[in-house]
Amino acid sequence: DGGITQSPKYLFRKEGQNVTLSCEQNLNHDAMYWYRQDPGQGLRLIYYSQIVNDFQKGDIAEGYSVSREKKESFPLTVTSAQKNPTAFYLCASSIGRDRGNTEAFFGQGTRLTVV
Amino acid sequence: AQTVTQSQPEMSVQEAETVTLSCTYDTSESDYYLFWYKQPPSRQMILVIRQEAYKQQNATENRFSVNFQKAAKSFSLKISDSQLGDAAMYFCAYRVRIQGAQKLVFGQGTRLTINP
């Protein structure tokens, strides 16, 4: 089945460590996104990408990094520079066209906890 | 900057009644898309309805409809005949192409409670 997969579902990290969250899609979508969601809050955009080897900072990119080496994959690294990384992280993808069925599809999310 | 504002952190409605969730957005672009997403306790994001900015007609999907006021930059969601399964967080979202890339921005969300 086509879809977008995030792994792992739960992730624990020690302070000072970098950690990478995986996001893979088999929908042949061009655009991919990473969001952070804090309890009871909205989705805040971290990074987004339209094509391979190109990505843009969102509203809260500090302390995060991404890569887009393959169309299907958009991993997010939470670095030690991120002061408050404990949150729920959502990955999404969309076709990337300006017309037509252009909704974003979301993964199941990764819950990151710093211990 | 592109921002989306949902001014109602929480709303409640009696089952079978109608409720309207508010959303405003800030943009200087003329071509964009607007969406309402629902997030139940499972945290899975579910598309409720979409609206293309170039279309004047308000979108409708069964019990869900929008009131799109482009000049006012307003995009409210009306839920008719509310059902218990409608209880969730609702997010308004705005998508626009900037420098060749699609940017998708969400509001803070409105938690909707359905009272039986």
Interface residues (C-beta under 8 A of the other chain):
Chain A: A31 Y33 Y35 G40 Q41 G42 L43 R44 L45 Y48 S49 Q50 D54 Q56 G58 D59 F88 L90 A92 S94 G96 D98 T102 E103 A104 F106 Q108 G109
Chain B: Q6 D31 Y33 F35 R43 Q44 M45 L47 R50 F91 A93 R95 R97 I98 Q99 G100 A101 Q102 K103 L104 V105 F106 G107 Q108 G109 R111
